[in-house]
Amino acid sequence: MRLTLELLQQAPQSLNPAKHRQLLLRGFKIPNIENLGGTDDAYECLDLSDNDLIKLGNFPPLKRLRVLMLANNRISRISPDCFDPIPHIVSLVLTGNKLEKLVDLEPVTKLVNLERLSLMDNPVTKVKHFRPYMIHKSSKTLRILDFNRIKDKERKAASLLFAGDRGKKLLEEIAPPRVVGKEQTEKVSEVTKTGPSPEVIERIKKAIAEAETIEEVTRLEKALKSGVLPDDLKEPGEGAEQGPAPMDVVEPGPEQDAPPAAEATEATDAAAEAAS
């Protein structure tokens, strides 16, 4: 069910034990945050538990909002600017969601007034150094994490754990920054660079048709997928005679030595004799 203005008007509202005026939007199978500007910033507490939220974000400016309850959704990502329009959050409940990586919690650590945070029953809680990481990265106002009070000795231990160059290296190891689109770009670039020519594909297919064993077929199918012609299918002198087009010329590297001038000359002479 979409979070419409009509739903906002019909949803139950009450005064909770903390004397906060709250809007109850539990269990409506809401898939996205939208239209919350229709609340006219009239509530200190929003309860969006037991819905179908996957990505958290798209909040309008709600300066009065103090408590945000999001338990038992399917949240796996939090928009980097998610909490910018709701900076006065004091209590955040994300129990029972799908958050997996420490870097996914970066927006949460930017809440400067946060006092109570629950991330129980998220995969991220099983990541090594999860609790000291959250204590170290979050605002000093955070007092209760997963319903356990943060002790002074925990703060000191977290500070020591992530102190200096060693601590910086540990942070990079357990919470590497997310680079948007990098993996996808690299994959596309690699496919473009190593794409096999029609001639190579045809030669491998012919070899598969003539193969006599399962092992040979398997090996050739792998070669077909990778687009790399196996050495035993290359014609004699093919590496010297049949070079790539000018735009595909690759400079010799550590693993790819240029053929000696003498060999190249012999190959050229042999080709000339064959042609005549």
N, C-alpha and C positions, 0 to 999 in steps of 0.2 A: 504494500500500500504506500502510495506517495505521501510525503509530508506536505499536505496542502493547507491553505488558509482555513478551509472548512474543518479539517482535522484539528488544527490548533484551537479553533473556537469550541469544538465539541469535547476536547480532551479534559479529563478531570484535573482540578487544581485544588491545592490545599495548603495548610500551614504545617510544616514539619516540626518535629520536636526541637529543632534548633531555631525556631521562629522564622524560618525562611519560607517565603512564598514559593511554592514549587508547582511545576507543570508536569503531569504524568503522561509520558508518551511511550509507555512500556508495551511490548508485545504486539505492535502493529505491523511487524515485518517491514519496517521502513528501510529501503535500500540506500538512500542518499540523504545527506543534510541539505535542506533547501527551505526557503520561505520562513526561516526563523525570525526574520525581520518583522513578521506579522505579530510577534509577541509584544512589540512596542517596548522591549527591554523592561518588562514588568516583573520578572522573576529572578530570585536569587539562586534557584535550583532548577535544573532541567534533568529529568530522568528519561533517558533514551535506552534503557536496558532491554534485553530480550528482543532485539530487532535484527535486521540483516545488513547492517552497515559493514562495508568492506574497507573503504578508505575514509579517513577522518579529515574533514576540512570544510571549507565553504561556509564558515560561520559569519554572520553579519556582526557589526559592532554591538556588543552587549556588555556595557560597562557595569551593570548591576550584578551580572552573573558571578556567583561565588563557588557553586557546587555543580559538577558535571558528572553524571552517572551513566556509564556506557558498558556495563557488565553484560556478558553473554551475547555479544555480537560476533562478527567474523572479521574484525578489524585487523588488517595485516600491514597497512601503511598509514602514516600520518603525514599530511601535507606540511612542508617546511614552515609555511606561514599560518598554520592551522590556528594557533592560539593568539596571533597578533590582534585580532578584533575582540578577544576576551581575555585581557591581560590580568584580571583580578581574580582568577581561579585560585581557590584556596584548597579545595578538595577535588581530586580526580580519581574516579573508579574505572579501571580498564580490566577488571577481573574477567577471566574466561574468554579471551580473544585469541588472535592468531599471530601476534607480534613475535618475530623470531630473532631479529638481530639487534644488538645494542645501538647501532647507528640509527635504527628506526625510532629510537626513543629520544633522539637529539631535540626535536621540538618540545618535548615534555620538560627537558632540563632547562629550557629557556623561560619557564614560568617563574618569575621572580618572587611571587607571593605564595607559591605552593607550600602547603603544610602537611597534607596527607595524600598519599599516593598508593594505589593498589594495582599491582600487575600480576597477581596470583593467577595460576592456571593459564599462563602464556608460555610458549616454548622458550622465550628469551630468559625466563627466570632460571633455566638450567644451564645457561651459558656461563663459562668460568668467569669469576670475578664480577658477576652481575650486581650483587648488593654493594660492594665497595665502589664499583663504577658509578652507580646511581647516586650514592652518597657524595662521591667526589665531584661529579658533574652537575648535580642539581643545586638549586639555591640553598643557602645556609638556613633558610626558613623551613626547609623540609624537616619535619619532626617524626613522622610515622611513615614507614615503608612496609607495605604488605602486612599491616596491622601489628607491626613490631616497632616499638620506639627506637629511634636511632640514638645510641649511646655515644658519649664523648670519646670513649676509647675506639669506637668504630670509625669516627671521623678522623682521629689521629692515624689509625692504621691505614685508612684509605688514602690520606695525604702522603704517608710514607710510601705506600705501594706505587703511587703514580708520580713520585717526585723525581726530579732530575732527568737526565737523558734516558736512563733505564726505564723510568716510568712513562716517558713519552713514547718510547719504543713499544712498551707493553700496550699502551692505548691504541697505537696504530695497528698492533697485531690483533687485538680482540675487537676493535671497533673501527675497521678501515672505512674511510669516507666513501660514500656512494657516488660513483661517477655515472651520471645519467647518459644512457645511450652508448657508452664506451664499448661494452661487450658486443652490442648489436652492430656497431660501426666496424669493429675489427672483423667480425664474421663476414660481413658483406664485402669488405675490402679483400679478405683472404680468398673468398670464392671468386671474386673478379680477377684476382691476380693469377690464381692457379687453375682457372677453368680450362678443361681439356679441349683440344681442337677436334672437329668432326673426324679427321683422319685417325687420330689416336683412339677415339671411341669406336670407330669402325674396326680398327685393327684388334682391339681387345675383344669386341663382340665375336669376331671371326675365330679368335683363339679359344673363346669359351665354347663355341659350337664344335670345335675340333678336339676339345679336352677329353681325356679318357678316364680320369679319376675325379672323385668328389673333391679331393684336396686341391687339385688343379683348378677346378671350377670355382671353389671358394676363394682361392688366391687371386684369380683373375677378376672375380666380382668385386673384391676389395680394391683392386687396381682401378676398375671402372668407376667406382664411387669416388676415389681420390683423384682420378684424372691423371695419374702418373703411369706412364708406359713402363712395364717391367723391362729390365735389362735384356732378358732372353728374347724379347719381341722386337728389340731394336735392330735395325739393319746395320751391317758392318760399316763403320765410318760415318754413321748417321749424325753423331754429335758434332763432327767437323763440317760435313757437307750441308746439313740442313739446320741452319741457325734460325733463331727467332727473328720476327720482323723488327725493324729498327726501333720502334717504340717500346718493344719488350726486352731490349738488350739489358742484361744484368751484368754489372761489374763483377769480376771474380772476387770472391770473398775467402775467408779462412777455410770453408768447407768446399769451395768450388774453384779449383785451380784452372787457369787458362791453359789450353793445349800448347805444347811447345811449338815454336815456329816451324821446326823441321817436319813435325808430324802433320801440321796443317798444309805444308807445301806438298808432301807426299800424297795426302788425301786429294788435293786439288789436281795433281798430275794424273792420279788414278782416274778421277772423274773425267778428265779431258780425254784420256786414252779410251775409256769406255764409250764416250760420246762419239769418237771418231770411228 
